[in-house]
């Protein structure tokens, strides 16, 4: 097992050679260390502490954090390749450090002040601090415009009150990146701000761990803010109107990552299906000899290959800044729907065995259902894609 990843030497971008080493080490970690312990993760509903520590030592808590703040500094094209490897095993592994690198960490990377970055990013990159993204509320999920958590100015402080729901890593979090409304939306902006709130703040309580359909080991919970007081220095970017833009950008970037994760899980479901078709027998013959089974394998393979190509194209468009709206949503929409179909076919190929607990495809079938819901449902993705295409068509028609 490869140990600690060496810090890449490049200052602005990780070289192809350095990234190849990172990717190889991650692949080895996932397949040789984590995959054999998937049942343990499922049974205990937790990531074993030694696996958590290895992930920290490898730099996985900060792979998308810039190198100047102690991270590996991967761009989104590299992030996507890494996510396809991480998706090959229990999704709880990726969830353990996903918010540090993704929707929570990226808010701080892209919108934080120098002082805020200096205070938190190195700790986030090392895994010393687990950051949690507190946006979703009862009645405000995929559309942040419905936000009802409030932040009221009181002298040099802000006082936050409200409730967040389904917050990933909340039971483990040291820092919450909290979105709150400071005023109704007006001509000056959305009135949605984002704050850095330490988990030990007075008035902040985390509810019981949610009981979910799947993704054992990935913990979510409600978070309550009852007059939580934070200094003005906790206001990210020093602006009351950063929140909506920060949420939208972090979510859009995260959609490419989730799409890539889906491809990795679909590849695992396909590999399990191929292995089962080659070894399971019916009437004395391997079931893989049956043409209808081969057809299901073909459909799985086609979905995986199409998803992988789409993810890579969407990640490239993000890095090039040529498409940060339609491509992320198209990738998430297709890939999360695709992995659901591939997982369903995997259960079908396994027959009755695929419906049994302790069989990998049964776990995969349950785990991937969530991918179509968080970071924007499939319906939201369709609205984003359609709305942007319509806007572009309108502009073209007016030329």
N, C-alpha and C positions, 0 to 999 in steps of 0.2 A: 504494500500500500504506500503510495507516495505521500509524504508528510506535508510539511508546511510549504505552501506555494511561495516561490521567490517573488519579491516585489518587482514588478516589471521595471525595466530601465528607462523606457520612454517616458517623457515628461508630459506629453499632451495626448498621446494615443498609444494604446498597447500594440506592440508590433505583432505581426502574424506569427513569428517564431515564439514569442512569449505567450501569446494566446493559445497556441497549439499545446504548450505545456500545461497551461491552466485547464484547458478542455480535457486533456488526457487524464490529468489528476482527478478531475471531477467525475469523469466517466468511471474511472477505477474505483473511486470512493462510493459512487452510487451502486455499481453493480457487484462489487466484491464485499462491501461493508454493509450497506443499507438494505439491499434486496434480500439477503439471507435473514434479515431481522424484521421483515415486514409484519410477520405474524405477531411478534412481540410488540411492535408499535400498535397494531390493531387491538390486541388483547389488553394492553395497559393504558390505551388512549393517551400515549405520551411518547415523545422522542427520548430515547435513553440518553443519560447525561454524557456518556463517553462519545456518543455520536455528535451531540451538541458541541462538545469541546473540540472535537476534530474539525467540525465545520468552522468554528472560530479560528483554529490554528491555520486552516487553509485560506482564510480571508474571505469566506463566503458570506459573512455578515456585511461585508462592504465591497462586494465585487463591482457595483455600479456607482460607488462613491468616488469622487476624483482623488487622484493620488496625493495631491497636496494636503488632503485631509485624512490620509492614511488608508484609503481604499485601493482597490486594484485598478479602478479607472476604466472599466469596460464601456464601450459605446453600445448603442442598442443593437447593432448587427451582431456584436459579440455576445451581448446579453441574451439575444434570442437563441444563439447556438448553445449557450450554457443551459438555458431553460429547457431546450429539447432533451438534454441529458438528465436534468433534474426531474423532468416529467416521467421518466422511466420507472420511478419507484413511488412509494407512498407520497401523496401530495403534501402530507404534513411536513416532510423534510423541507421542501421549498417554502412552505408557509412560515416556518420557523424564522427565516431571515428575509422573507420576501418583502415585508413592510419596511425594513431597514433600507433595502436597496431600491424599493419601488415607490409606491404611492406616498409613504410618509417621508422617507429620506429625500426623494426628489423635490418635494416642496421646499425643504431647507436648502438643498443644493441650488435650486433655481431662483428662489425668492428670499432667502434669509439674508440678514445683514452680516457683515464680516464678523461682528461680535457674536451673533447667534451661531454662525458656522463654527467659530473657534470654540465656543462653549460646548457644542454637542457632536459635531460630525466625526471627530476622531473616535469618540466613545461609541458612536453608532457603528462606524466601520469595523471596530475591533470586536463588537458584540458585547462590550461592557454594558451598553445601553440597548434595550429593545424599544424601538419606536413604534407607535401604533397610530393609525390613520382614523381619526374619529369624525366621520362625515355623516354616515347613514343614520337616519332617525325613523321613528314610527311616522309614516306619512311622507318621508323625504328620503328616497333611496337613490334611484338612478338619476333623478333630477334635483340637483342641489338648490334650485330656485325655491323649493318648498321648505327650506330650512327654518326651524322654529327655535332652536337654541339661541339664547340672547347673551350678548356681552354689553354691559353698561359701564360707561366711564365714571369713575369715582376718584376724583383727585388725580394722583399719579398712577392709579391702578385701574384695572378692569375687573368687573365682577361677572362671572359666567354662570348661567343657570340653564338647565335643559337636560335632555336625555338622548343618548346615542344607542344604537342597536346593532347587533351582529358585528361587533368590532373585533377584528382579527388580532390575536395576541394580547387582548386586553388583560387577561388574568396574569400575564407575565410582564406587561409593559412597565418600563421605567419612565417613559415620556409619551404623552399624548399630543398629537398634532390635531388641534381641535378647531373645527369650523363653527363660527357663530355669527349671527346677524347683529350688527351694531345699529342699524336703522333700516327703514323700508327702502327698497330700491328706488332710486330717483335719477334725474338727468346726470348726476355726477358719478353714478356707478351702482353696483348691485347691493352695496351695504353689507357684503359678506366678508368678514375678516377671518384670519386664521392665527391661532395662538399656540405657543409652546407651553404645555402644562405638565409639570412633573407629577408622576403618579401618586406621590405622597402629599400632594396639596390638600389642605383642609377643605372639607366639603366634597371631595371627589371619592366616589365609591364605585367599585366594580361589582356587578351582579354575579349570580351563579353561572358557572360554565354552561354554555348552551348544549343541549342534547340534539345532535344532528343526524341526518340520514347516513352520512359517511364522513370521510376525511378525519377518521380517528387520529388523535394526536395533534390536530390543528385546532387550537382552542379559540373560541369566540365568546363574547359576553356583552351584556348591556353595560353602559357606563353612565353614571348619574353625576350631574354637576349641580350642587346646591349652594349657590353663592360662593363659588370658588374664586378667590382673589389672586390675580397675577399682576406683576408690574407692567408698565407700558413697554418695557424692554422685551416682554414676551410676545408682543405683536409682530408677527413675521413680516419683514420688509418695512416695518414702521408705517404701514398704510392700512386703513380700514377697508380698502377695496381690492386688496390682493387676493382674497380668499377664493372667489369664484374662478378667476383665471388660473390660480394655482391648482385648484381641484380639477379643472378641465384638462390642463396640461398633464398633470400627473396621471389622471385616469386614461387619457389617450395613449400616453407612452406605455402604461401598464397593460393596455389592451393588446399590444403587440406581444408583450411578454406572456400574457395568458394564452394567446393563440399558439405561441411556441411551446408552452407547457403542454397544451392539448395535443400537439403533434407528437411530443415525446411519449405521452400516455397512450396515444393511438398506436404508436410503434410497439410499445410493450404488449398491448392487447393483440396486435397482429402476430407478434413473435410467439405469444402463448397459444394463439390459434393454430399457427403452423406446426408447432411442436405437438399439439394435441392431435391434429389431423394426421400427423405422420406416425403416431404411436397408438392411438385409440383404435379399437377394431369393432366392426359390426359384421356378423356373419363370417368371421374369420379373416376379414380383409380390413386394412387400414381405411378409416373413413375418408382420408384424403384422396382415395381413388374414385370417390363418387363425384360426378361432375357438378352437382349442386353445391357440394362443399367447396369445390374449387372455385365456383362462381362467387361464393361469399368471401373467400380469401382474395379473389381478384378485386372485389369491391372495396375491401379493406385497404389493400395495397394502393389502389387508385386514390382513395381519400387521403392516405398518409402522404403520398408523393405530391398531390395537389396542395395540401396544407403546408407542407414544408416549403414549396416554391413560393406560395403566397406570403408566408411569414418572412422569408428572406427578402422579398420585394418590398414589403411594408416596412421592414426595419431599415432597409437601404434608403427608402423615400423619407423616413424620419430623419436619419442622419444627414442626408443631403438637404433637408428642409424643403423638399419638393411636394410633399403631401403628408400633413400631420392631422388630417381630418378624416377623409374618406378611407384611406388605406388602413389605419389602425382598426376602424370599425369593421371594414370588410374582412380583415384577417380574423378578428375575434369572432365575428358572426359565423364565418364559414368553418373555422377550425373547431370552435366549441360545439357547433352542431355536428360536425364531422366525427369528432371523437365519441359523441353519444351514439352515433350510428355504428361506428366500428366496435364499440364496447358491446352494443346489443348483438351484433353479429358474432362476437367472440363467445358470448353466453350461448347463443344458438348453436354454434359449432361444437361447444362442449356438451350440449344436451343437458340432461338432468344434473350432471356434475357441475355445470356452470352456475347453477342456482344454489350451490352449497357454500356455506361459510368455510373459510380457510382455503378456498380456491381463488387464486389471484384475480381472475376475470370477474368474479362476483364482487370483490372489493372495488375493482376499477369501475364496474358498472354503477355502483353507488357514488363513488367519488366524483366522477366526471359530471354528474347531473348539476352540481353547483356551478360549474364553469359557465353555464349559459345564463347564470343569474347575477353573479357579482361583477363589479366594475362595469356595470351597464348591461342590462338584459339584452337578449337577442332582439327584442322589439325596439329598444332604444337604439341599438346599432342600425337597424333598418331605417329608423327615422333620421338618424344623423346622415346616413349615406344618401337617402332620398332627398332630404332637404338641401344638402350641399350640391347634389347633381342638378336639382331644380334651379337653385340660385345661379349656378354656372350657366345653365341653359338660358335663363332670363338675361344674364349679362351678354351672352353671345347674340341673342336676338335683338338687343338694343344697339349693337355696333353698326 
